């Protein structure tokens, strides 16, 4: 099956700094990747849709200047959390759809902002 | 856009009993409905899915039913085991190419 990786798996940063999370499709090309955020004991909330070679589409309420998404190649999408604050602490999960309907998920990145 | 409601939020059953989780969706154009199992700190794992041209699908102890007219779908787990304990999410996809939208999740606890 399709494999999606994320790096790092865990990151701790100080308030005000920026953090970059990478999402890679290892054995397929992903023209579209999705970024979700999951707070403790809550559901996966779609943040944005990342399209290779074009600007990301953000969901309502998600600040595009705070959560910078870049999808520069068919195998890599990055999410940069700029000027992170403690309320940005969350589990960030990327996913990609190959052919058909199934959506494959990365292992997630646990972000803690102190 | 799509909105998915999921019930119940928590479900406790005895080992061997059946468990049923129900979801409703809002977008009549939605045509793909997967169910995921998520363990703490892990990625969601697809356990079964159904497409809008099918009313029911079964895989061993797990089954999913879909009622397009009523816009709801359900997950059925029979002969539950302690290892079935996890958080289960339903999801729906509207237009082709769009992302999955998730329900709020159900925490299933199976006691032996």
Boltz contact constraints between the chains, C-beta under 6 A:
constraints:
  - contact:
      token1: [A, 34]
      token2: [B, 99]
      max_distance: 6.0
  - contact:
      token1: [A, 43]
      token2: [B, 102]
      max_distance: 6.0
  - contact:
      token1: [A, 43]
      token2: [B, 104]
      max_distance: 6.0
  - contact:
      token1: [A, 43]
      token2: [B, 105]
      max_distance: 6.0
  - contact:
      token1: [A, 44]
      token2: [B, 102]
      max_distance: 6.0
  - contact:
      token1: [A, 46]
      token2: [B, 99]
      max_distance: 6.0
  - contact:
      token1: [A, 49]
      token2: [B, 99]
      max_distance: 6.0
  - contact:
      token1: [A, 101]
      token2: [B, 32]
      max_distance: 6.0
  - contact:
      token1: [A, 103]
      token2: [B, 100]
      max_distance: 6.0
  - contact:
      token1: [A, 105]
      token2: [B, 43]
      max_distance: 6.0
  - contact:
      token1: [A, 105]
      token2: [B, 44]
      max_distance: 6.0
  - contact:
      token1: [A, 107]
      token2: [B, 43]
      max_distance: 6.0
  - contact:
      token1: [A, 108]
      token2: [B, 43]
      max_distance: 6.0
